[in-house]
Amino acid sequence: MNVPPEIAPWFISVLLTILSAALGVVGYLLKDIRAGMKDNEKEQNERIELLKREMADFKANMPKEYVLRDDFVRAIAGLDHKLDRMAREVSIINSSLNKLIGTRGDGR
């Protein structure tokens, strides 16, 4: 590229101005992108901390709100045993009443 000597200083200054402006725009965009990334990272860290607190609360309340399967099975087995015992006692009482009343248990 042959530039006449009388235009060379002007051409160089315009070229340097354009390059400086381009570098300024690129620098601004990079700064803006970096600031956006920092904001996103901060927001994400806050959300992670919130999840950690919620998980800790959940773990603390779990024994109060939920029952282990083995404990549930044990409790139901105990209730079944009590119901069976009550059914036997009712049957014995029914038989005794039938003997006292003199019926056979079929309503005759």
N, C-alpha and C positions, 0 to 999 in steps of 0.2 A: 504494500500500500504506500504509494508515494503521496505525501502531503506536502504542499508548497511550504517553504520555510516561514513565510509571513503568517500562515494560518496555523502552523504547528503549535505555538503556545496556547492559542485559543482552543484548538482541537484537543490538546492534552488536558486543559482545565475542564472542558465539557465532559470528556471521557472520565476524568477523575471524579467529577461531580456525580455523574450517572452511577459509577461504581460505588461511591460513598453512599448514595441514596439507596442503591440496591442492598448493600451490606446493612444499612440502617433498618430497612424493611425486614430483611431476613432476621436480624437480631431481635427486632420487636416481636416478630412472629414466634421465634424460639422462646423468648421470654414469656409470651402469652401462653404458649403451649405448656411450658414448664409450670407456670402458675396454676393452670387448669389441672394439671396432673397432681400438683400438691393438694389442691382443694379436694379432688376426687379421693386421694389417698387419706386425707384427714377424715372425710365423710365415711369412707370405708372402715377406717380404724374405729370410729365412734360406733358404727353399726356392729362391728365385731365385739366391742366391749359390751354393748347392750345385749347381744346374744349370749355372751359369757355370763352376765348377771342373770338373765332369764333362765339359763340352763342351771346355774347354781341354785336359784330359787326353786326350780322344778325338782332338782335332786333333793333339796331340803324338805319339800312338801310331799314327795312321793310316798314315804312310809306312812304319812298321815292320811293320804287319799286313796291309796291302792293296797291291795292285799296280795301277798305271795300265793302262787298257785297251791303249794303244799299246805300252807295255812288254811286256805279255803277248803281244800279237800278234807283236811283233818276236822275242821269245824262242821262240815256237812255230814261227815261220817258220824260224828258225835250226835248230831241232830237225828240222823237216821236211826241210830241205836236207841235214843230216847223215844222216838216214835214207835219203834218195834216193841219196846218194853211197855209203853202205854197201851198199845193195841192188845198185847197179851193180858194186861191187867183188865182192860175193858171186857175182853172175852171171858176172863175168869169171873168178873162181876156179873156179866150177862148169864153165864151158866148158873151161878149161885142164885140169881134172881129167878131163873126159870125153875130151879128145884124148889124154891120157896113158894112160888106161885102155882107150880104144878103143871107147867106147860112144857112142851118138847122143844120150844125154840122156833117152831115154824108158824106160830100164831094160833094153834088149835088148843 
